[in-house]
Amino acid sequence: MILEKQAQALVLQEGEETQESIGMSLDLDSAQILMQMLSKNLYSDAVGSAVRECASNALDSHRRAGTKDPIVVSFGINSSNNYEFSVEDFGIGLDADDVKNIISKYGKSTKRNISNELGAFGLGWKSPLAYSSSFYFVARKNGVERKYMMYEGEEVNSIDLLYETPTEERNGVKIIIPVQSRDKHSFIEKIRQQLAYFEDVFFNINDFDNNFVIHRHEHFQFSELASDSQLHICLDNVYYPIDFNKINISPINFPVALRFGLSDGIFPTPNRESIRYTQEVKKLILDKITKVADFFVQKYNESISETEDVLKMFEFYNSDERNITFGKSSWNIHPLSKLSNLKLQKPVYKHSDKLDFAKLFTYKDNLYSQYQIQHSISGGRFYTEKDNRWSNNLQWHHVHSTWSKQIIYSFSDKVSGMKKDYLRHLHGRKDSVKIVKKNRPFSLGKLKHVGNGHFDNYINILRLDKHPKSEWRSIIVEFQKVLVQLEYNFINLDELVVPDSFIQMKKKERASKKVVAPKVKRNKLAGEIAVKEVVALERFVYGKTSKLVPAIVDLSKAHKKSYLTVYGKQEDASLMDNWFTVFPKTVKFVVVSERELKLLKDIKIRNWIKMEDFVKGEHIVFRRAATAYLIKQLISKHDSVFIHAESLSKISTDLSNKLSELKLYSANNYLAGDSRLYEEINRIAKEANMFDNSIYSTYIEMEKFLNENVYINNLLKHVSRYSGINNEIKDMLCDLMKYHRRRLNWQNYRVVLNEEKIEVPTEETINDLTIV
């Protein structure tokens, strides 16, 4: 890249003539500090800069050599089982003199007088030192191959020759950067981001498709490999994000790159991580954005045509999205269109020139107000709605639901019982069904009531007051045609014929029902008491979860039952109704009369307890419920950890076992119910310190551990619940847990090497090194 020469500054003198001018220079004694600044501290994005600079230098070498062969960008595990990133070119190569006189020099560049290469500061070759303290490069030239290591020395950065050997391979350079496993995803992301627009690159990387396409236009380009969802810049195909604050516009979510060449007057900063935003550059970028916006708005407008589909008209006004297909992608150009000189076209309804669809859409919930919901089917149940309620009006979302399939039946008079049974049988639990009746036809309305908020008439919903009366009739006719389309998928229930096979089946069902003999009241025997047992409802009843059923209990056998019986008076029934859903099925609630209560007062049965004593929280069943609720909250907070509890055994058997123990306890003792009741149970248990001691200490330990090590849950969120923890995630977790001094299985500690022997850690030798 050809740099502009620095202009001589105009010096204004005052007083006597200047006697001395001191030229500024570099302090050679500060060379190490300068080199540190120019390699380690120059880049804010160490990974991205290393990827970009290495690939750019490789492509520049190919340009000089005149070769069209691709450079090879690789990322993966090497023979030593470590990750490494490499870039190999087959260009002009490097010999010993090149390394000594060019590569080793900070500020030495061969590109200052070349217009088609993006570089001039002599810093790109040192960019890998921003990520790693050392890296390797293999240089081949004129039949000789040399391998070097560049590294940070004690006093100055250095380059060591590792070997020199004859070779028959073609000239070229391969740069090799060792990568820490925790940075794997960062390198993959930066390779996609930085090299998405580079031509003549072969990616030797898993899951990279080398057949991706780069779409180029005069003012923009788009790569199928690109990962930036916002508008960005390509300067000679090098990716740069746009600093929208500096050009005083809001970020534009549109995944294409503005194209600029090296001769357009845009220059990068010395570290090439961004561009320099001069006033001229800001204007160039804004002008380019306008040209790109004009292009896409024009393409969008060309796709707009007349339509006969009313729903497409309403879809247009339902969202700000204005999508256009480009290549294999579909983009919303609305954010970009705001900077265009052109206006987005609106769709035109073929059968109308007077209806305002934008206004109609604002009244969309009134377009079906002629209909009222009489019945509905949901979850396999048939419901009859109360008459004349505003909430029963058919609305837009009932017909055009985005989250469930909606089926609308319309009828004119009434629905027979047989049709109700058939519809329930036909749709079962899978469909949501509304059965509506047209009992509020649109009226013309009155002009004096315009704008009163009622849209059950033509004048208000069509704003006929804005049109001459001579047009009213034609506008109403057009609107009625629109309504016909909106109601096109309604099923006429009056015309529905119930199949004869279903009718015969229902007759057989009724005939097969046996007549149940009336219940005969049984006299109690000695040792028996009459109770009302709390049992689950057979059908939904608003505000209740259970019902009372009369039962006889043999007290002589009560102590043999495996469940706990909680008994109380009639006034305890409402409390039992609430707590019935919270406790496991091993608890039975019963209501007894005053007479039976006195009898139970004199009898001690080990598995019977009064309601007033039970709510004190002392019984083990109560303590289990309170403890299970705490564990359930912990599982919800750290859900990913508990999902992969078994897989964690590869990292820490102790941790895996404790997590699995908590999961099992929760599954056996937590019954989903009203959270407010669980909170009340938990409050009682905390005040009395009544938790299940068999598991409570494990809960306390795991709560403290997981809250102090939230990175475990955050990392496991990226692992599918249907797959185990792979080696990569396992290694990351091991490294993080070692850093935080958490105990692992002894197999996860690396072999320790010294000069005399190889020492393999054992369970005993790591106890002093780790903290549980």
C-alpha positions in Angstrom: 0.0 0.0 0.0 1.5 3.3 -1.0 1.6 5.7 1.9 1.1 9.5 1.5 4.2 11.4 2.4 4.0 13.6 5.5 3.6 17.2 4.5 6.0 19.9 5.9 4.3 21.8 8.7 4.0 25.6 8.3 5.9 27.2 11.2 4.7 30.6 12.4 7.5 32.5 14.2 7.2 35.2 16.8 10.0 37.3 18.1 13.6 36.5 17.2 14.5 34.0 14.5 14.7 30.4 15.6 18.3 29.4 16.4 17.9 25.6 16.5 15.6 22.8 15.2 15.9 19.3 16.8 14.8 16.3 14.7 13.0 13.6 16.6 14.3 10.0 16.6 13.9 6.6 18.2 15.7 5.7 21.4 17.5 2.5 20.6 17.9 1.8 24.3 14.1 1.5 24.4 14.0 -1.1 21.6 12.6 -3.8 23.7 9.7 -1.6 25.0 8.9 -0.5 21.5 8.9 -4.1 20.1 6.6 -5.1 23.0 4.3 -2.3 22.1 4.4 -3.1 18.4 3.7 -6.8 18.8 2.0 -7.6 22.1 0.1 -4.4 22.8 -0.7 -3.2 19.3 -3.7 -5.5 18.8 -6.9 -5.4 20.8 -8.1 -8.6 19.0 -5.1 -10.9 19.2 -6.7 -13.9 17.5 -8.4 -12.0 14.7 -5.3 -10.1 13.9 -3.1 -13.2 13.8 -5.5 -14.8 11.4 -5.9 -11.7 9.2 -2.2 -10.8 9.0 -0.9 -14.3 8.3 -3.4 -14.9 5.5 -2.9 -11.4 4.0 0.8 -11.9 3.8 0.3 -15.3 2.2 -2.0 -13.9 -0.5 0.4 -11.0 -1.2 3.2 -13.5 -1.7 1.0 -15.3 -4.3 0.3 -12.0 -6.1 4.0 -11.3 -6.3 4.8 -14.8 -7.6 1.9 -14.6 -10.1 0.4 -17.9 -8.9 -3.4 -18.6 -8.8 -3.1 -21.6 -6.5 -4.9 -21.2 -3.2 -3.2 -20.7 0.1 -4.0 -23.3 2.7 -5.5 -22.2 6.1 -5.6 -25.1 8.6 -6.9 -25.5 12.1 -6.9 -28.7 14.1 -5.0 -31.1 16.3 -1.4 -31.9 15.4 0.6 -35.0 15.9 1.4 -33.9 19.5 -2.4 -33.8 20.2 -2.4 -30.0 20.6 -4.4 -27.5 18.6 -2.6 -25.3 16.1 -3.4 -22.7 13.4 -1.4 -22.5 10.3 -1.3 -20.6 7.0 0.8 -22.0 4.1 1.5 -20.2 0.8 3.4 -21.2 -2.4 4.6 -17.8 -3.4 8.1 -16.2 -3.5 9.3 -17.8 -0.3 12.0 -16.6 2.1 15.7 -17.3 2.4 18.1 -16.6 5.2 18.8 -13.0 4.0 15.1 -12.2 3.8 14.6 -13.4 7.4 17.6 -11.5 8.6 17.0 -8.2 6.7 13.2 -8.0 6.5 11.3 -10.4 8.9 13.4 -9.5 11.9 13.1 -5.8 11.4 10.2 -3.8 13.0 9.0 -1.2 10.5 10.7 -2.9 7.5 8.2 -3.4 4.7 8.5 -4.3 1.1 4.9 -3.1 0.3 5.2 0.7 0.6 5.6 1.3 -3.1 3.0 -1.4 -4.2 -0.5 -0.2 -4.7 -2.3 -3.6 -4.7 -1.0 -4.9 -1.3 -2.5 -3.9 2.0 0.5 -3.3 4.2 3.3 -0.8 4.7 4.3 -0.8 8.4 6.4 -4.0 8.7 4.3 -5.2 11.6 2.1 -8.0 10.2 4.7 -10.7 10.5 5.0 -10.1 14.2 1.2 -10.3 14.9 1.2 -13.9 16.1 3.2 -12.7 19.1 0.1 -10.8 20.2 -1.5 -14.2 20.9 1.4 -16.5 21.7 4.8 -15.8 23.2 6.3 -17.9 20.4 5.4 -19.4 17.0 7.1 -21.2 14.1 7.5 -20.6 10.4 8.9 -22.9 7.7 10.5 -21.0 4.8 11.4 -22.6 1.4 13.3 -20.8 -1.3 15.7 -21.9 -4.1 15.8 -25.5 -3.0 16.5 -24.9 0.7 14.0 -25.3 3.6 14.6 -23.6 6.9 12.4 -23.8 10.1 12.5 -20.8 12.5 11.0 -20.0 15.8 10.1 -16.4 16.6 9.7 -15.7 20.3 9.8 -13.1 23.1 13.3 -13.0 24.5 14.5 -11.6 27.8 15.9 -8.4 26.3 14.7 -8.4 22.7 12.4 -10.5 20.6 14.4 -13.1 18.7 14.3 -15.5 15.7 16.1 -18.9 16.1 16.9 -21.2 13.2 15.9 -24.7 14.1 17.1 -26.6 11.0 18.2 -26.1 7.4 17.9 -28.8 4.8 17.7 -29.2 1.0 14.2 -29.6 -0.5 12.6 -30.2 -3.8 9.4 -28.6 -2.8 8.3 -25.3 -4.3 9.0 -22.0 -2.8 6.7 -20.8 0.0 6.1 -20.1 3.7 4.1 -21.9 6.4 3.3 -20.1 9.6 2.4 -22.3 12.6 0.8 -20.9 15.7 0.2 -23.1 18.8 -3.4 -22.7 20.1 -4.7 -23.3 23.6 -7.8 -25.6 23.6 -9.9 -22.9 25.3 -9.4 -20.7 22.2 -10.6 -23.2 19.7 -14.0 -21.6 19.1 -12.5 -18.1 19.0 -10.1 -19.2 16.2 -12.9 -20.8 14.2 -15.1 -17.7 14.6 -12.3 -15.3 13.6 -11.3 -17.4 10.6 -14.9 -17.2 9.3 -15.1 -13.4 10.1 -11.6 -12.3 8.8 -11.3 -14.6 5.7 -14.9 -14.7 4.5 -14.0 -12.5 1.4 -10.6 -13.9 0.6 -10.3 -15.5 -2.8 -7.9 -18.4 -3.5 -8.0 -19.9 0.0 -8.5 -23.6 0.8 -9.7 -24.2 4.3 -8.4 -27.4 5.8 -10.8 -27.2 8.7 -13.6 -29.6 9.8 -17.2 -28.3 9.0 -15.9 -25.7 6.5 -17.4 -26.0 3.0 -14.8 -24.9 0.5 -17.6 -24.5 -2.1 -19.0 -21.4 -0.5 -19.8 -18.5 -2.9 -18.8 -14.9 -2.7 -21.4 -12.7 -4.5 -19.7 -9.5 -5.7 -21.4 -6.3 -6.9 -20.0 -2.9 -7.8 -20.8 -1.4 -4.4 -21.1 -4.4 -2.1 -20.3 -8.1 -1.7 -21.7 -11.0 0.4 -19.9 -14.2 1.4 -21.8 -17.3 2.4 -19.0 -17.9 4.9 -19.4 -14.5 6.6 -20.6 -14.4 10.2 -21.2 -10.7 10.8 -24.9 -9.9 10.8 -24.3 -6.2 10.5 -23.3 -4.0 7.6 -19.5 -4.0 7.4 -16.6 -3.0 5.1 -14.3 -4.9 2.8 -11.1 -2.9 1.9 -9.4 -5.0 -0.8 -11.4 -8.0 0.6 -10.1 -7.5 4.1 -13.0 -7.4 6.6 -13.5 -4.3 8.9 -16.5 -3.7 11.2 -18.1 -0.3 10.8 -18.0 2.1 13.8 -21.6 3.4 13.4 -21.1 6.0 16.2 -18.4 7.7 14.2 -20.6 8.0 11.1 -23.5 9.1 13.3 -26.1 6.5 12.3 -27.7 3.6 14.1 -26.2 0.1 13.5 -27.7 -1.5 10.4 -28.5 -5.2 10.7 -27.8 -6.3 7.1 -25.1 -8.9 6.5 -23.2 -7.5 3.5 -19.9 -5.7 3.0 -19.4 -2.3 1.4 -16.7 -2.7 -1.2 -13.7 -0.3 -1.3 -10.4 -0.6 -3.1 -7.0 0.6 -2.0 -7.3 3.6 -4.4 -10.6 4.9 -2.9 -9.0 7.0 -0.2 -9.7 4.7 2.8 -6.7 3.6 4.9 -6.5 1.2 7.9 -4.9 2.0 11.2 -1.3 0.6 11.7 -2.7 -2.6 13.4 -5.2 -3.0 10.5 -8.0 -3.8 13.0 -10.1 -0.8 11.9 -10.1 2.1 9.4 -9.2 5.7 10.0 -12.4 7.8 10.2 -11.5 11.1 8.6 -14.3 13.5 7.4 -13.6 12.4 3.8 -13.8 8.7 4.8 -17.1 9.2 6.7 -18.6 10.8 3.6 -17.3 7.9 1.4 -18.9 5.3 3.7 -22.3 7.1 3.9 -22.4 7.6 0.1 -21.6 3.9 -0.4 -24.4 2.9 2.1 -26.9 5.0 0.1 -25.9 3.4 -3.2 -26.2 -0.1 -1.6 -29.6 0.9 -0.1 -30.8 2.2 -3.4 -29.9 -1.1 -5.1 -31.7 -3.3 -2.6 -34.8 -1.0 -2.4 -35.0 -1.1 -6.2 -34.7 -4.9 -6.2 -37.5 -5.1 -3.6 -39.7 -2.7 -5.5 -39.3 -4.8 -8.6 -40.6 -7.8 -6.7 -43.8 -6.0 -5.6 -46.8 -6.6 -7.9 -50.6 -6.7 -7.8 -52.1 -9.5 -5.7 -55.4 -11.1 -5.3 -54.5 -12.6 -1.9 -55.9 -10.5 0.9 -53.8 -12.2 3.6 -50.6 -11.1 1.7 -51.8 -7.6 2.0 -52.3 -7.9 5.7 -49.0 -9.7 6.1 -47.3 -6.6 4.7 -48.7 -4.4 7.4 -48.3 -7.0 10.2 -44.5 -6.5 10.2 -41.8 -4.1 9.4 -39.8 -6.8 7.6 -39.3 -6.3 3.9 -37.6 -9.4 2.8 -35.6 -10.0 -0.4 -34.0 -13.2 -1.6 -30.3 -12.9 -2.6 -28.4 -16.1 -3.5 -29.4 -18.7 -0.9 -30.3 -16.1 1.7 -33.3 -14.0 2.6 -32.7 -10.6 4.1 -34.9 -7.9 5.7 -33.9 -4.7 3.9 -36.1 -2.4 6.1 -33.1 -1.3 8.3 -31.1 -0.4 5.2 -34.0 1.3 3.3 -34.0 4.2 5.8 -30.8 5.5 4.1 -32.1 5.0 0.6 -33.1 7.8 -1.8 -36.0 5.5 -2.9 -39.2 4.7 -1.2 -40.4 1.1 -0.5 -43.4 0.2 -2.7 -46.5 -1.1 -1.1 -48.4 -4.1 -2.5 -51.6 -3.3 -4.5 -54.8 -5.3 -4.1 -56.0 -6.2 -7.6 -59.7 -5.8 -6.8 -59.7 -2.5 -5.0 -58.4 1.0 -5.4 -60.2 2.7 -2.6 -59.7 0.5 0.5 -56.9 1.6 2.9 -55.4 -1.7 4.0 -53.0 0.0 6.4 -56.0 1.4 8.3 -57.9 -1.9 8.0 -55.0 -3.7 9.6 -55.1 -1.4 12.6 -58.7 -2.5 13.1 -57.9 -6.2 12.4 -59.5 -7.4 15.7 -62.8 -5.9 14.6 -62.9 -7.5 11.1 -64.5 -10.7 12.7 -66.7 -8.9 15.2 -69.8 -10.1 13.3 -69.1 -13.5 14.8 -69.3 -14.6 18.5 -67.7 -17.7 19.9 -70.4 -20.0 21.1 -68.3 -23.2 21.8 -64.7 -24.2 21.7 -62.7 -27.5 21.9 -59.3 -27.5 23.6 -57.4 -30.4 25.0 -60.1 -32.8 23.9 -62.8 -31.1 26.0 -65.9 -29.3 24.7 -66.7 -25.9 26.3 -69.8 -23.8 25.9 -69.1 -20.0 26.3 -71.3 -17.7 28.2 -73.5 -15.5 26.0 -72.9 -11.8 25.1 -69.5 -11.4 26.6 -67.0 -9.1 24.8 -64.3 -11.6 25.3 -66.3 -14.1 23.2 -65.9 -11.9 20.1 -64.0 -13.7 17.4 -60.7 -11.9 16.9 -57.8 -11.9 14.5 -55.5 -14.1 16.6 -58.3 -16.8 16.9 -58.2 -17.2 13.1 -54.6 -16.5 12.3 -52.7 -17.9 15.3 -49.0 -18.2 14.9 -48.5 -20.8 17.6 -51.2 -23.4 17.1 -53.4 -24.7 14.4 -56.8 -23.0 14.6 -60.0 -24.5 13.1 -63.1 -22.3 12.8 -66.6 -23.7 12.4 -69.6 -21.4 11.8 -73.3 -22.2 12.2 -76.6 -20.3 12.0 -78.9 -21.8 14.6 -77.7 -24.4 17.0 -75.3 -27.4 17.3 -76.8 -30.8 18.1 -75.4 -33.0 20.8 -74.4 -35.6 18.2 -72.4 -33.0 16.2 -70.7 -31.9 19.5 -69.6 -35.5 20.2 -68.4 -36.0 16.7 -66.3 -32.8 16.7 -64.8 -33.7 20.0 -64.0 -37.2 18.6 -62.7 -35.8 15.3 -60.3 -33.3 16.8 -59.3 -34.9 20.0 -56.5 -33.2 21.9 -54.5 -32.2 18.9 -56.5 -29.2 17.6 -57.8 -25.9 18.9 -61.3 -25.3 17.6 -63.7 -22.3 17.7 -67.4 -22.7 16.9 -68.8 -19.3 16.0 -72.2 -17.8 15.1 -72.8 -14.7 13.0 -75.1 -12.7 15.1 -73.7 -9.2 14.9 -73.8 -8.1 11.2 -72.1 -4.8 10.3 -74.5 -1.9 10.1 -74.0 1.3 8.2 -73.6 3.4 11.3 -74.1 7.1 11.9 -71.8 10.0 11.0 -72.3 11.7 14.3 -70.7 8.7 16.0 -67.5 8.7 14.0 -64.5 8.1 16.2 -66.4 6.9 19.2 -64.3 3.7 19.4 -67.0 1.4 18.1 -66.0 -0.5 14.9 -69.2 -2.6 14.4 -70.3 -0.4 11.5 -69.1 0.5 8.0 -68.7 4.2 8.6 -66.2 3.8 11.5 -64.2 0.8 10.2 -63.9 2.1 6.7 -63.8 5.8 7.7 -66.5 6.6 5.1 -66.6 10.2 6.4 -63.3 10.7 4.5 -65.0 9.8 1.2 -67.9 11.3 -0.7 -71.2 9.5 -0.3 -71.2 8.6 -3.9 -68.3 6.2 -3.2 -69.7 4.6 -0.1 -71.5 1.8 -1.8 -68.5 0.7 -3.9 -66.2 0.8 -0.9 -68.6 -1.3 1.2 -68.8 -3.9 -1.7 -65.0 -4.0 -1.9 -64.8 -4.5 1.9 -67.4 -7.3 1.8 -65.3 -9.1 -0.8 -62.3 -8.8 1.5 -64.3 -10.3 4.3 -65.3 -13.3 2.1 -61.6 -14.1 1.6 -60.8 -13.6 5.3 -63.6 -16.1 6.1 -62.6 -18.5 3.3 -61.3 -21.3 5.6 -64.4 -21.2 7.9 -66.2 -24.6 7.8 -69.9 -24.5 7.5 -71.1 -26.6 10.5 -74.7 -26.5 9.2 -73.6 -28.5 6.2 -71.5 -31.0 8.1 -73.0 -34.5 8.1 -72.1 -36.9 10.9 -71.0 -40.3 9.5 -73.4 -43.1 10.2 -70.6 -45.2 11.5 -70.0 -42.7 14.3 -73.7 -42.6 15.1 -73.9 -46.4 15.4 -70.8 -46.4 17.5 -72.4 -44.0 20.0 -75.6 -46.0 20.1 -73.6 -49.2 21.0 -71.8 -47.3 23.7 -75.0 -46.2 25.3 -76.5 -49.6 25.1 -73.4 -51.2 26.6 -73.6 -49.1 29.8 -74.9 -51.2 32.6 -77.4 -50.0 35.1 -75.7 -49.4 38.4 -77.6 -50.7 41.4 -78.2 -48.1 44.1 -75.6 -48.1 46.9 -76.7 -49.8 50.1 -75.5 -48.0 53.3 -73.2 -50.3 55.3 -73.3 -50.3 59.0 -69.9 -49.8 60.7 -68.3 -52.7 62.4 -66.4 -52.5 65.7 -63.0 -50.8 65.3 -64.1 -48.9 62.2 -64.6 -45.2 61.7 -66.3 -43.2 59.0 -64.1 -40.6 57.2 -64.2 -38.4 54.1 -61.1 -39.0 52.0 -59.5 -36.3 49.9 -59.2 -37.6 46.3 -58.3 -36.2 42.9 -61.1 -34.6 40.8 -62.4 -36.5 37.8 -63.1 -33.3 35.9 -62.0 -29.7 36.1 -63.7 -27.5 38.8 -62.6 -23.9 39.0 -60.8 -23.1 42.3 -60.6 -26.7 43.6 -58.0 -29.5 43.2 -59.8 -32.4 45.0 -63.1 -33.7 46.4 -64.2 -35.5 49.5 -65.4 -39.1 49.2 -67.0 -41.1 52.1 -64.9 -44.1 53.2 -64.7 -46.6 56.1 -61.4 -47.2 57.8 -60.5 -50.3 59.9 -58.4 -48.9 62.7 -57.2 -52.3 63.6 -55.3 -52.5 60.3 -54.5 -48.8 59.8 -51.0 -49.2 61.3 -50.1 -51.7 58.5 -50.6 -49.2 55.7 -47.5 -47.9 53.9 -48.8 -44.3 53.6 -49.2 -41.5 56.2 -52.7 -40.5 57.1 -53.3 -36.8 58.0 -56.7 -36.2 59.6 -58.6 -33.1 60.6 -61.9 -31.5 61.1 -64.3 -30.2 58.5 -62.8 -26.7 58.7 -59.4 -28.2 57.7 -60.9 -29.4 54.3 -59.9 -26.3 52.4 -56.3 -26.4 53.7 -56.2 -30.1 52.8 -57.5 -29.3 49.3 -54.5 -27.0 48.8 -51.9 -29.2 50.3 -53.2 -32.3 48.6 -51.3 -31.5 45.3 -48.0 -30.8 47.1 -47.3 -34.0 48.9 -46.5 -37.3 47.3 -49.1 -40.0 46.9 -47.8 -41.7 50.1 -49.8 -39.1 52.1 -53.6 -39.5 52.5 -55.7 -36.6 53.8 -59.1 -37.4 55.6 -61.8 -35.4 57.3 -63.4 -36.9 60.4 -66.4 -35.8 62.5 -66.2 -34.5 66.0 -67.3 -37.9 67.4 -64.6 -39.8 65.4 -62.1 -37.1 66.4 -62.6 -37.9 70.1 -62.2 -41.6 69.4 -58.9 -41.0 67.6 -57.7 -38.8 70.5 -57.5 -41.9 72.8 -55.9 -44.1 70.1 -52.3 -43.8 69.1 -51.6 -45.0 65.5 -47.9 -44.7 64.4 -48.8 -43.5 60.8 -51.7 -41.2 61.7 -51.2 -37.5 62.6 -53.5 -34.5 63.2 -53.4 -31.8 60.6 -52.4 -29.2 63.1 -49.4 -31.2 64.2 -48.5 -32.1 60.6 -48.2 -28.4 59.6 -45.6 -27.8 62.3 -43.1 -29.5 60.0 -41.8 -32.2 62.3 -42.9 -35.3 60.3 -40.4 -36.8 57.8 -42.9 -36.5 55.0 -43.2 -32.8 55.5 -39.4 -32.4 55.8 -38.9 -34.4 52.6 -41.3 -32.1 50.7 -39.5 -28.9 52.0 -36.1 -30.4 51.1 -37.3 -31.5 47.7 -38.5 -28.0 46.9 -35.1 -26.5 47.8 -33.4 -29.1 45.5 -35.9 -28.4 42.7 -35.0 -24.7 42.9 -31.3 -25.6 42.7 -31.9 -27.8 39.7 -33.8 -25.0 37.9 -31.0 -22.5 38.6 -28.3 -24.9 37.4 -30.3 -26.9 35.0 -27.5 -27.7 32.5 -25.3 -29.2 35.3 -28.0 -31.5 36.4 -28.9 -32.5 32.8 -25.4 -33.7 32.3 -24.9 -35.0 35.9 -24.0 -38.6 34.8 -21.6 -37.4 32.1 -19.7 -35.4 34.7 -18.4 -38.7 36.1 -15.6 -38.4 33.6 -14.4 -35.3 35.4 -15.4 -35.8 39.0 -17.1 -39.0 40.2 -17.8 -37.4 43.6 -19.6 -34.4 42.0 -21.5 -36.6 39.5 -22.7 -38.9 42.3 -23.9 -36.1 44.5 -25.8 -34.4 41.6 -27.4 -37.6 40.7 -28.4 -38.2 44.3 -30.1 -34.8 44.4 -31.9 -35.4 41.1 -33.2 -38.8 42.3 -34.4 -37.3 45.6 -36.3 -34.5 43.8 -37.9 -37.0 41.4 -39.1 -39.2 44.2 -40.3 -36.4 46.6 -41.3 -33.4 44.6 -44.8 -33.3 43.2 -45.5 -30.3 41.0 -48.0 -27.9 42.7 -48.6 -24.4 43.6 -45.3 -22.7 44.3 -46.9 -20.5 46.9 -47.7 -23.6 49.0 -44.1 -24.9 48.6 -42.8 -21.5 49.8 -45.0 -21.7 52.9 -43.8 -25.3 53.6 -40.2 -24.0 53.1 -40.8 -21.1 55.5 -42.1 -23.5 58.2 -39.2 -25.8 57.7 -36.7 -23.0 57.9 -38.1 -21.6 61.1 -38.1 -25.0 62.8 -34.9 -26.2 61.0 -36.9 -29.2 59.8 -35.2 -30.5 56.7 -34.4 -34.1 55.7 -30.9 -34.6 57.2 -30.2 -37.6 55.0 -29.8 -35.3 52.0 -29.8 -31.7 53.3 -26.0 -31.6 53.9 -25.4 -32.7 50.3 -27.8 -30.0 49.1 -25.9 -27.3 51.1 -22.6 -28.5 49.8 -23.8 -28.5 46.1 -25.5 -25.2 46.4 -22.3 -23.5 47.7 -20.2 -25.3 45.0 -22.5 -24.5 42.1 -23.0 -20.9 43.1 -19.2 -20.4 43.4 -18.6 -22.2 40.0 -21.3 -20.9 37.7 -19.0 -21.3 34.8 -19.8 -25.0 34.8 -23.5 -24.4 34.1 -22.7 -21.7 31.6 -20.4 -24.0 29.6 -22.7 -26.9 29.7 -25.5 -24.8 28.3 -23.8 -25.2 24.9 -24.0 -29.0 25.1 -27.0 -30.8 23.8 -29.1 -32.6 26.4 -29.1 -35.6 24.1 -25.4 -36.0 23.9 -22.7 -36.5 26.5 -19.8 -34.1 27.3 -17.3 -34.3 24.5 -13.5 -34.3 25.0 -13.2 -30.6 24.1 -15.8 -29.5 26.8 -14.3 -32.0 29.2 -10.8 -30.4 28.8 -12.2 -26.9 29.3 -14.1 -27.9 32.4 -11.0 -29.7 33.8 -8.8 -26.6 33.1 -11.3 -24.3 34.8 -11.9 -26.5 37.8 -8.1 -26.9 38.3 -7.7 -23.1 38.1 -10.4 -22.7 40.8 -8.8 -25.6 42.8 -11.7 -28.0 42.6 -11.1 -31.6 43.0 -11.1 -33.9 39.9 -10.8 -37.6 39.3 -7.0 -38.3 39.6 -6.9 -39.5 36.0 -7.5 -35.8 34.9 -4.2 -34.6 36.3 -1.4 -34.5 33.8 1.8 -36.6 34.1 4.5 -34.6 35.8 7.9 -34.8 34.1 11.3 -34.2 35.7 14.8 -35.1 34.7 14.9 -38.4 36.6 11.5 -40.1 36.3 7.9 -39.8 35.1 5.6 -39.5 38.1 1.9 -40.4 37.6 -0.4 -38.7 40.2 -2.6 -40.9 42.2 -5.7 -40.3 44.3 -3.5 -39.9 47.4 -0.9 -37.5 45.9 -3.4 -35.0 44.7 -5.4 -34.6 48.0 -3.0 -31.9 49.2 -3.1 -30.1 45.8 -6.9 -29.8 45.4 -9.8 -28.4 47.2 -13.3 -30.0 47.1 
